[in-house]
Amino acid sequence: MKSIIFEKRLAEVRKEGKISQDALAKLVSVHGAVIGRYERNEVKPSIEMATQIAQELNVSLDYLVGSTDLLLDKGIIKKHSRYSSLTTKTKNTYSP
């Protein structure tokens, strides 16, 4: 089952974000047809390319490859990181 997770999740996240294959391809500096080949499982991206795709789609690489089913919003992760770095006193008055 995991062998088909990347391509399905890539297509789902891309479509939910209303990003065309060509637009995503431009963001990661490949030809538009390459994204289609990834989504049809004709070729597998390198780890570097998969990481770049995840970054452009604003999801974790773990989610794309099926290591987690938790789809995290990068904005929430940034807020959590900022909150974690606050002192206890500041946390008590923090309002995100």
PyRosetta script that sets phi, psi and omega in degrees:
from pyrosetta import init, pose_from_sequence

init()
pose = pose_from_sequence("MKSIIFEKRLAEVRKEGKISQDALAKLVSVHGAVIGRYERNEVKPSIEMATQIAQELNVSLDYLVGSTDLLLDKGIIKKHSRYSSLTTKTKNTYSP")
pose.set_psi(1, -42.0)
pose.set_omega(1, -177.7)
pose.set_phi(2, -61.6)
pose.set_psi(2, -23.6)
pose.set_omega(2, -177.5)
pose.set_phi(3, -65.8)
pose.set_psi(3, -19.7)
pose.set_omega(3, 179.9)
pose.set_phi(4, -110.6)
pose.set_psi(4, 7.0)
pose.set_omega(4, -177.8)
pose.set_phi(5, -69.6)
pose.set_psi(5, -46.9)
pose.set_omega(5, -175.7)
pose.set_phi(6, -54.8)
pose.set_psi(6, -52.8)
pose.set_omega(6, -175.6)
pose.set_phi(7, -65.0)
pose.set_psi(7, -37.3)
pose.set_omega(7, 178.7)
pose.set_phi(8, -67.9)
pose.set_psi(8, -45.6)
pose.set_omega(8, -178.9)
pose.set_phi(9, -68.4)
pose.set_psi(9, -36.3)
pose.set_omega(9, 177.0)
pose.set_phi(10, -58.5)
pose.set_psi(10, -50.4)
pose.set_omega(10, -179.0)
pose.set_phi(11, -63.5)
pose.set_psi(11, -43.3)
pose.set_omega(11, -178.7)
pose.set_phi(12, -62.9)
pose.set_psi(12, -48.8)
pose.set_omega(12, -178.1)
pose.set_phi(13, -65.9)
pose.set_psi(13, -41.1)
pose.set_omega(13, 179.4)
pose.set_phi(14, -61.6)
pose.set_psi(14, -46.2)
pose.set_omega(14, -178.7)
pose.set_phi(15, -68.1)
pose.set_psi(15, -40.7)
pose.set_omega(15, 178.4)
pose.set_phi(16, -62.3)
pose.set_psi(16, -33.1)
pose.set_omega(16, 177.9)
pose.set_phi(17, -83.8)
pose.set_psi(17, 0.8)
pose.set_omega(17, 179.7)
pose.set_phi(18, 56.0)
pose.set_psi(18, 45.3)
pose.set_omega(18, 178.3)
pose.set_phi(19, -112.8)
pose.set_psi(19, 127.2)
pose.set_omega(19, 178.6)
pose.set_phi(20, -74.8)
pose.set_psi(20, 162.5)
pose.set_omega(20, 176.0)
pose.set_phi(21, -59.3)
pose.set_psi(21, -41.6)
pose.set_omega(21, 179.8)
pose.set_phi(22, -64.7)
pose.set_psi(22, -41.1)
pose.set_omega(22, 179.9)
pose.set_phi(23, -64.8)
pose.set_psi(23, -43.8)
pose.set_omega(23, 178.0)
pose.set_phi(24, -64.1)
pose.set_psi(24, -40.8)
pose.set_omega(24, 179.5)
pose.set_phi(25, -59.1)
pose.set_psi(25, -42.1)
pose.set_omega(25, 178.7)
pose.set_phi(26, -63.8)
pose.set_psi(26, -38.8)
pose.set_omega(26, -179.7)
pose.set_phi(27, -63.6)
pose.set_psi(27, -32.1)
pose.set_omega(27, -178.7)
pose.set_phi(28, -106.2)
pose.set_psi(28, 10.6)
pose.set_omega(28, 174.3)
pose.set_phi(29, 60.8)
pose.set_psi(29, 47.5)
pose.set_omega(29, 172.2)
pose.set_phi(30, -132.1)
pose.set_psi(30, 169.4)
pose.set_omega(30, 176.6)
pose.set_phi(31, -72.1)
pose.set_psi(31, 145.6)
pose.set_omega(31, -178.0)
pose.set_phi(32, -54.5)
pose.set_psi(32, -34.8)
pose.set_omega(32, -179.1)
pose.set_phi(33, -64.2)
pose.set_psi(33, -25.0)
pose.set_omega(33, -178.8)
pose.set_phi(34, -64.1)
pose.set_psi(34, -42.7)
pose.set_omega(34, 179.7)
pose.set_phi(35, -62.2)
pose.set_psi(35, -41.7)
pose.set_omega(35, 176.3)
pose.set_phi(36, -60.6)
pose.set_psi(36, -39.3)
pose.set_omega(36, 178.9)
pose.set_phi(37, -67.3)
pose.set_psi(37, -36.1)
pose.set_omega(37, 175.1)
pose.set_phi(38, -63.7)
pose.set_psi(38, -44.9)
pose.set_omega(38, -177.1)
pose.set_phi(39, -68.9)
pose.set_psi(39, -25.3)
pose.set_omega(39, 177.1)
pose.set_phi(40, -93.2)
pose.set_psi(40, 3.9)
pose.set_omega(40, 179.5)
pose.set_phi(41, 61.2)
pose.set_psi(41, 31.7)
pose.set_omega(41, 176.7)
pose.set_phi(42, -81.5)
pose.set_psi(42, -31.8)
pose.set_omega(42, 176.0)
pose.set_phi(43, -142.0)
pose.set_psi(43, 157.3)
pose.set_omega(43, 176.5)
pose.set_phi(44, -106.7)
pose.set_psi(44, 138.9)
pose.set_omega(44, 177.4)
pose.set_phi(45, -75.5)
pose.set_psi(45, 157.4)
pose.set_omega(45, 172.6)
pose.set_phi(46, -67.7)
pose.set_psi(46, 164.3)
pose.set_omega(46, 178.1)
pose.set_phi(47, -61.6)
pose.set_psi(47, -36.3)
pose.set_omega(47, 178.3)
pose.set_phi(48, -65.0)
pose.set_psi(48, -42.6)
pose.set_omega(48, 179.6)
pose.set_phi(49, -68.3)
pose.set_psi(49, -42.1)
pose.set_omega(49, 178.8)
pose.set_phi(50, -62.4)
pose.set_psi(50, -38.6)
pose.set_omega(50, 177.8)
pose.set_phi(51, -64.5)
pose.set_psi(51, -44.1)
pose.set_omega(51, 179.5)
pose.set_phi(52, -64.1)
pose.set_psi(52, -40.4)
pose.set_omega(52, 177.7)
pose.set_phi(53, -62.2)
pose.set_psi(53, -46.1)
pose.set_omega(53, 179.0)
pose.set_phi(54, -58.6)
pose.set_psi(54, -43.0)
pose.set_omega(54, 179.6)
pose.set_phi(55, -63.1)
pose.set_psi(55, -43.6)
pose.set_omega(55, -179.5)
pose.set_phi(56, -67.6)
pose.set_psi(56, -31.6)
pose.set_omega(56, 179.1)
pose.set_phi(57, -87.3)
pose.set_psi(57, -3.2)
pose.set_omega(57, 176.8)
pose.set_phi(58, 63.6)
pose.set_psi(58, 38.9)
pose.set_omega(58, 175.8)
pose.set_phi(59, -130.4)
pose.set_psi(59, 168.2)
pose.set_omega(59, 178.5)
pose.set_phi(60, -82.2)
pose.set_psi(60, 150.6)
pose.set_omega(60, 175.1)
pose.set_phi(61, -63.7)
pose.set_psi(61, -36.3)
pose.set_omega(61, 177.4)
pose.set_phi(62, -56.1)
pose.set_psi(62, -40.5)
pose.set_omega(62, 178.9)
pose.set_phi(63, -65.6)
pose.set_psi(63, -46.8)
pose.set_omega(63, -177.9)
pose.set_phi(64, -61.0)
pose.set_psi(64, -37.4)
pose.set_omega(64, -176.1)
pose.set_phi(65, -91.5)
pose.set_psi(65, -1.3)
pose.set_omega(65, 175.6)
pose.set_phi(66, 89.0)
pose.set_psi(66, 12.1)
pose.set_omega(66, 177.8)
pose.set_phi(67, -75.0)
pose.set_psi(67, -19.3)
pose.set_omega(67, 175.7)
pose.set_phi(68, -145.6)
pose.set_psi(68, 151.8)
pose.set_omega(68, 175.0)
pose.set_phi(69, -100.4)
pose.set_psi(69, 2.5)
pose.set_omega(69, -178.4)
pose.set_phi(70, -87.0)
pose.set_psi(70, 114.0)
pose.set_omega(70, 179.1)
pose.set_phi(71, -94.1)
pose.set_psi(71, 106.4)
pose.set_omega(71, -177.0)
pose.set_phi(72, -98.8)
pose.set_psi(72, 138.6)
pose.set_omega(72, 174.5)
pose.set_phi(73, -80.7)
pose.set_psi(73, 127.6)
pose.set_omega(73, -178.4)
pose.set_phi(74, -60.6)
pose.set_psi(74, -29.8)
pose.set_omega(74, 177.5)
pose.set_phi(75, -63.9)
pose.set_psi(75, -39.7)
pose.set_omega(75, 178.2)
pose.set_phi(76, -66.4)
pose.set_psi(76, -40.0)
pose.set_omega(76, 179.2)
pose.set_phi(77, -62.8)
pose.set_psi(77, -42.1)
pose.set_omega(77, 178.4)
pose.set_phi(78, -63.0)
pose.set_psi(78, -43.0)
pose.set_omega(78, 178.2)
pose.set_phi(79, -62.3)
pose.set_psi(79, -41.8)
pose.set_omega(79, 179.1)
pose.set_phi(80, -63.5)
pose.set_psi(80, -42.3)
pose.set_omega(80, 178.9)
pose.set_phi(81, -62.1)
pose.set_psi(81, -43.4)
pose.set_omega(81, 177.7)
pose.set_phi(82, -63.3)
pose.set_psi(82, -43.7)
pose.set_omega(82, -179.8)
pose.set_phi(83, -62.7)
pose.set_psi(83, -41.7)
pose.set_omega(83, -178.9)
pose.set_phi(84, -62.9)
pose.set_psi(84, -27.8)
pose.set_omega(84, -177.6)
pose.set_phi(85, -85.8)
pose.set_psi(85, -5.3)
pose.set_omega(85, 180.0)
pose.set_phi(86, -77.3)
pose.set_psi(86, 154.7)
pose.set_omega(86, 174.4)
pose.set_phi(87, -74.4)
pose.set_psi(87, 162.8)
pose.set_omega(87, -179.9)
pose.set_phi(88, -58.8)
pose.set_psi(88, -41.7)
pose.set_omega(88, -179.9)
pose.set_phi(89, -62.0)
pose.set_psi(89, -44.5)
pose.set_omega(89, -179.2)
pose.set_phi(90, -68.3)
pose.set_psi(90, -36.4)
pose.set_omega(90, 179.3)
pose.set_phi(91, -60.2)
pose.set_psi(91, -35.2)
pose.set_omega(91, -178.6)
pose.set_phi(92, -66.6)
pose.set_psi(92, -21.6)
pose.set_omega(92, -179.7)
pose.set_phi(93, -111.0)
pose.set_psi(93, 3.7)
pose.set_omega(93, -175.7)
pose.set_phi(94, -72.8)
pose.set_psi(94, 135.5)
pose.set_omega(94, 175.7)
pose.set_phi(95, -132.7)
pose.set_psi(95, 106.0)
pose.set_omega(95, -177.4)
pose.set_phi(96, -65.3)
pose.dump_pdb("model.pdb")
